[in-house]
């Protein structure tokens, strides 16, 4: 009953989405308020039914109902409860259901909180949202139905891929999808604007917070995924330029550009057409990411060719939505009014530069990811484009971007003063040079590029602080007055400073980890001692242990430094009986921002075990950076000028603002 | 029935979601407008100026720009009030919802869903069907228990034969060894271990297996299983006379109602030894013999007949199997159906006529059965 009700709820959601795709558009065409309002109630009802459907699938996983094929293939009755729940989206069908659930959630949010949007804009936005939703409902029902049943249910499931049995699965995919799918809102707004043939101020005001929200989730999602790969895969790497990673990086780069161009649009009414294009591109890249990951085209072009139903269906969705929206753009964009003018040296100009660099960086990732696929399809030749390509193309684009980052907030709107900005950044420049010199002296004879990169990072961080100091007139007026001004600063300004500083923090982590990483790889017997970066790690012994659905071999290491015991680390190797697979559980010891990392290899017959030990200096800064960025985004989102979202009826809004103070 | 009721309720809710806004005519809320956005922006400039974020001149410039846009927007919004839509349009939309929703939903659901299948949550299933819980699940439970208590000899003793029956011979070998270690040595266990070793070697009595059977016989000279397999080992080594001698000794010493008698007799016939007490039932696979032990005479007859029939059908489609043909002919002879045996012989000859090697093998086999070529 639960399984079939969930299935039927999904079917009803499709039917509602189809109605929501058509009726509001007709309403907007004939300017009938009632028909336009259908969009709102159907969007909410759709959310209700998809949520019910998703809840049904979760229930089925939790109660181990193996009469549902999806549960049988991806669950096991002995799995801990948390992984029974996360296993729902740890597989293709379930993750697609999560995808549409989040899509419906965003549609529902627009419907619920869009009271202050012009009626026809809301109708158009929700209709476009419903087009995307209908396509994905059809995709799920026809090619990836999670509610298909087995008439004679087996008594035990096949278990979830052991690598996925980790807390990371609980956080990473939902975050990432909130990011991916969040961009569907700006996409829907862009297409709605093209359909309506005009972009008004309410449009700009809505797009920015939604983009920001999606961007925050995507940032956290990518960072979380990277940290998960770092500790779970056992290689100590945190970014592999793997196509799946690139698939999430591309929307992030485009989304970051969109965020900044939306800012120009909101404040200055300029770059309208470009913002619309970026909105379309960002969501298209999200769709592309979904296609790359979900069609199986990455595993092998040939595997894709042997079972093409899913892949072809997503390809069709891609084609219709990307091709359709871009054609619409080509057709309607010239009709949109161009916005205000500005001098090249201005805040707008800086943001355009940011957009240019980010989109170019995005294009290089795009080429590096898709070129091997295209080549394999056309010639059958298999090449892999790896880190060297990206390091040579991506880094040169990011260096000028990072150099320019501190200048942007210091330039005035419309007409800026570059020299003035440079003067105000003097302190940051000096700090950067000192940092460079210090690092160079300290690591004399080592890598030459690393001190430069550290200097650049210091410049970015100090630049963000300089901007703040400038705004509160630090040291120029009495300190107490500065403090008061700091409190009066819009939260968006703080957000900008945090997000920009986050870039520098991440850069420091990346440089330190890649340059001064030390490792020990060897085979150890009990009581052997390994020495890594001033730490002594003694292998105390190996003990077998029984987990709920696995057996593990736990190695115990005592970590000492200068004869003083610091901690005990217990990396392990787990064997999952049902799938006959094993995973390595790395042990991490955090010391400040640095980490010691141990992962186990295979045991040999004479009782020795292969061990990889890394010391990773300042590695955690790689993830603190994005967290800072997301925090900055959150501050910016909480800024009351944005929190209002779309305008409230004037009087109520004024009162609300007073109350907030 | 409840299910369809739930479906109907859900459909009604969905239809209601479409019809509700259509029914609410009259007060059409026109939504927000641009004007409000610009007013907010003007207010923001005042705030920024008060906080000292922007200068007075900049503030004035911004105010002028926003005011200009505000005027333009106010102009436009005056012109664009939504009109009251036509009733016919709403009626059409209502009909689409009333008819379209159930049609779309039911056509998709009936094609994809399985409305007749109830839920099977695991908790309920194990409560209801405890007695006939599948073997694999029980085995998993016992294995999990033994993983935590590896010295539980009784557990290993229970688990080992089940593993053997399931065909997990390698695990069975380990289990028997553990049983011998923790629950004590015995002829039965040694013989079973040998059998499991044989199973993992694909039915060949390896040196390891033979060693185990010899140990079993050393512990108990009358252990039927060990003796039988030692005979089989001899047969596989080509020492047919030794095999026959061993088996004849077994039949002579063993009780007359021993369940293994038919098996040994058939084996004896195979190696060409004379059977004390005449020919009995044909050879059966081990598992079947074990099953047959618990049956009444009539049931056993039916079971044997069923197996023979299955063999005959299989050979009709795949006639290459000389061993199979010989087994069939022998079975008919034992069951006293000489006519069928003769016709099977003819079929066999026809089936392998194109293959000289097989034909020779067949003829030799038939000769040992006493049906001359």
Interface residues (C-beta under 8 A of the other chain):
Chain A: X1 X2 X3 X4 X5 X7 X8 X9 X11 X12 X14 X15 X16 X18 X19 X23 X26 X27 X30 X31 X32 X33 X34 X35 X36 X37 X38 X40 X41 X42 X44 X45 X48 X49 X60 X63 X64 X65 X66 X67 X77 X114 X115 X116 X117 X118 X119 X120 X121 X122 X141 X145 X147 X148 X149 X151 X153 X155 X156 X200 X201 X202 X205 X269 X340 X412 X471 X485 X488 X489 X490 X546 X551 X641 X644 X646 X647 X648 X649 X650 X653 X654 X657
Chain B: X2 X3 X6 X7 X10 X11 X13 X14 X17 X18 X20 X21 X22 X24 X25 X28 X29 X30 X31 X32 X33 X34 X36 X37 X38 X39 X40 X41 X43 X44 X48 X51 X52 X53 X58 X65 X69 X73 X82 X83 X84 X85 X86 X89 X90 X93 X96 X97 X100 X101 X104 X105 X108 X109 X112 X113 X114 X115 X117 X118 X119 X120 X121 X122 X123 X125 X133 X134 X136 X137 X140 X147 X148
